[in-house]
């Protein structure tokens, strides 16, 4: 950490830094573990709108009140939630010492299912401050259309490629595009979806937004959820999809029984009604992860066998979720 930032931490939090360790690989985001005379903390800096900062902080306060274990944030010596330095807003958080679980064992998969289920269940009741809403429900239809359009555009751009791994993707593009349209039409026809969109904020779930094993920490047997920069009001499918993608990546396959075990553990903490399961499966049947795979060019870091495995497993998952959606819709 440079001396200027060290001095800012001293000025705003009264902490003398003895050593620090950079934890971020992204140049636009500062994340560091700082060891001070007064203890160990996490310092985060990001170019973020003030209204977004207020939403995140208010949501975290709600979760504290609901007994969800998350890192505490500390005020500056002047009672402010952050300080600004070189266009970034910096916050100081409690350092959580623990281990992130792997998803190699079914036991850990079930723990992670229960953890996010408990979070979703207790998150209800949050109404954000004025002028800083983050409501994912308002974007679904546009998101579905935009994602399908990107799949179609990628297909047209790469159709004549001679690359073996690109050919693997091309082979599946129209299939995923067709399922994207199917999910979009199912969404439009789903009465609960339209009802859910009109709910007041406090009846919407909060979603973590980046729920994966590295954003959970276990102190002995006590689970913490960390990294709340992407928190928003949305539907539970967003967090379930993200974690299940990480489970699939670890096991290099889609396993229906593994997903069903994860969802069963989830519902022990947050039972979903039939109409909620319908919306869940519609969203999980949409090829969000395949679109992300194309948009972020993740295939460039993979060999042909890895690309083939990815698209085949995503396709297996998509067909399974479509079949489940038909049972509820």
Steps between C-alpha positions, in 0.01 A plus 500: 500500500639842408588756764228746398225243555663388825484859622133522401420191708682658793313827453151357460507191722781578743682180406876462463568240231795269567460281192249431225424240235324571171210256442361633172602410146288780355671836457178699541427346841715525812476215751768451762552328829654753737679419824495793741590576859131460582434172316443349155249653257387487139526821298294530182498779244286529188358761267140476612204735497403641838142374462629148438717521812194602704300206366774248584551639848126506577461142373791385717347668804176313430691171482677572830160555659380169354801319653669418169873487570682747277810717558446817702588834342663778700430872489774758453608717793250757370216249501490447123458157335790555258766742383579600143851489358604521134141446378446187708278468806675300772331297772654317796368157591548238765756238397335158501748223573383166372495259208286492189338160441564302186210349308673167451292331770122464519517605866638842405254538212214446745651752744518760224142429398377550856710814543358686201150375580522644851633828361217532246234415759625757749566768238130571448376825650770732369387831356793715376546872560338734252665538159727196524300197390666199340211296364598214272136410429463802274772379260418136430317539169762737357779278636357189333462677166847655516664169594328313216602774258866469608491123446359551150754772417791288622376213283485717186844647567674164552299275267783451250778452755740208445590474869402157641383644830303778329332230290393327820331818619342566159348151513301597809425870442169454322388248761570745781340785306186291454485422872558866582194591293304218665589627849415857399154398379446293816597803705251726323224243548575444870239677713709481818789676327280802423357494852849471652626802304237719663580395858617778734873490571463340842333193342793441264796285595844648528754317284872490570578539131830309504430192708782249464720304744770769530239747625416278794727461800473252784646591838505150644134410433370857483419617144555857379395650168745756363536740204167680470581740215244336268209471744158592361134411512442209261374144484669206672591338167787747453695375803400137449618514137836656588584244768379207293720616213800480736392152609478388137840650423660315790348163407528560123152370438133573557352255749122528554510323837773734624293804401188352660690438824625860498148635440352272765751630755416855390128442554556376853577864579285675238211282377382609155137479395402341171472830313842606631651173379348567160676835474820347636510235228409745224798716595731201539393373156615823337864465378642780714830321556543414132443866408752607764746242362472668157488861618809467718682283243570242769564240229826678412656366820377145435613220272266321260415218740418747776276702268321186383446388859368842601242533223381139532452534877324835465271341241421206729419744779283714272292202384454384859385845616259526205342167595464616860350833391234315298389320816422828675395730215 
